[in-house]
Amino acid sequence: MLNFYGKLVANLSSTLEQVHKLLMKDASWEWSTEQQQVFEKNKNRLQSSNFLVHYDPKKELVVSCDAPPMVWAVLAHVVKHGSEKPVALPHEHSPQQRGTMAIWIKMH
C-alpha cells in the first residue's frame, strides 16, 4: 500500500532505504531495530491526518484492493486534479474488516 500511494508520501525512497537494502541481490536478511523504526515511521505516516481524509458522502469514491497473500483494500476520495486521498477507517477492525467496509460503503 505504501508503494501504491508513494506519490503522496514525501521522500519515500530515501525514508525506506534501510528496508530496500534487504531486497538487494546477495543481501543477508536481518530485520534490526533500524528497519523496525523505518517501518513504524512509515506506518505512522500512512495513518496521519496529512495523509488521510474524513469520509465525505458528497465526494467521488474509489476502492483499490490487492489479492492474497496480503489482503487489503483502500477507500479513497478523488480530490483535486483527479488524485486520490485515502479515507480514514476505524482502527478497531482488522485490515480485512476495513477492506469489507470500504467495499460496502462504495456499493451503497
C-alpha positions in Angstrom: 0.0 0.0 0.0 2.9 2.3 0.7 4.2 1.9 -2.8 0.7 2.4 -4.2 0.3 5.7 -2.5 4.0 6.6 -2.6 3.5 9.7 -4.7 1.6 11.2 -1.7 4.4 10.4 0.8 7.3 12.9 0.7 10.8 11.4 0.3 9.5 7.9 0.3 12.5 6.2 -1.4 15.0 7.8 1.0 12.9 7.0 4.0 12.7 3.4 3.0 16.3 3.0 2.1 17.2 0.7 5.1 14.3 -1.6 4.2 15.1 -1.6 0.4 18.7 -2.7 1.2 17.3 -6.0 2.4 15.9 -6.6 -1.1 19.2 -6.3 -2.9 20.8 -9.3 -4.5 23.0 -11.2 -2.1 22.0 -9.1 0.8 21.6 -11.0 4.1 18.2 -10.7 5.7 18.4 -9.1 9.1 15.4 -7.1 10.4 17.1 -4.9 13.0 15.9 -2.1 15.2 16.8 0.3 12.3 14.4 -1.4 9.9 11.7 -1.6 12.5 12.0 2.1 13.2 11.7 2.8 9.4 8.6 0.5 9.3 6.9 2.2 12.3 7.7 5.7 11.0 6.1 5.0 7.6 3.2 3.2 9.2 2.5 6.3 11.3 2.8 8.5 8.2 0.1 6.4 6.5 -2.2 6.9 9.5 -1.6 10.6 9.9 -4.0 13.4 9.1 -1.6 14.7 6.5 -2.3 11.5 4.5 -5.9 10.5 5.4 -9.1 12.4 4.9 -12.5 12.1 6.5 -15.3 10.4 4.6 -17.5 12.8 2.7 -20.6 11.3 1.1 -20.6 14.1 -1.5 -17.2 13.2 -2.9 -16.4 10.5 -5.5 -15.0 7.3 -4.1 -12.5 4.8 -5.4 -11.8 1.3 -4.0 -8.4 -0.2 -4.5 -7.6 -3.7 -3.3 -5.0 -6.4 -3.5 -5.2 -10.1 -3.5 -3.6 -12.7 -1.2 -1.3 -13.4 0.5 -1.9 -9.9 2.0 -5.5 -8.8 1.5 -6.0 -5.1 1.8 -8.4 -2.5 0.4 -8.3 1.2 0.4 -11.3 3.5 0.2 -10.2 6.9 -1.3 -11.8 10.1 -2.3 -11.0 11.6 -5.6 -9.6 15.1 -4.9 -8.1 17.9 -6.9 -6.7 17.1 -10.3 -8.0 13.5 -10.1 -5.6 12.4 -7.4 -6.7 10.2 -4.5 -6.6 10.6 -0.8 -7.3 7.5 1.4 -10.3 7.7 3.7 -9.6 7.0 7.4 -11.5 3.9 8.6 -11.8 2.8 12.2 -8.7 1.0 13.6 -10.6 -1.3 15.9 -11.3 -3.5 12.9 -8.9 -5.9 11.2 -7.5 -5.0 7.8 -9.9 -7.5 6.2 -12.9 -5.9 8.0 -11.8 -2.4 6.9 -11.5 -3.7 3.4 -15.0 -5.1 3.5 -16.3 -1.8 5.0 -14.6 0.1 2.1 -16.3 -2.1 -0.5 -19.7 -1.9 1.4 -19.5 1.9 1.5 -18.7 2.1 -2.2 -21.6 -0.1 -3.1 -24.2 1.8 -1.0 
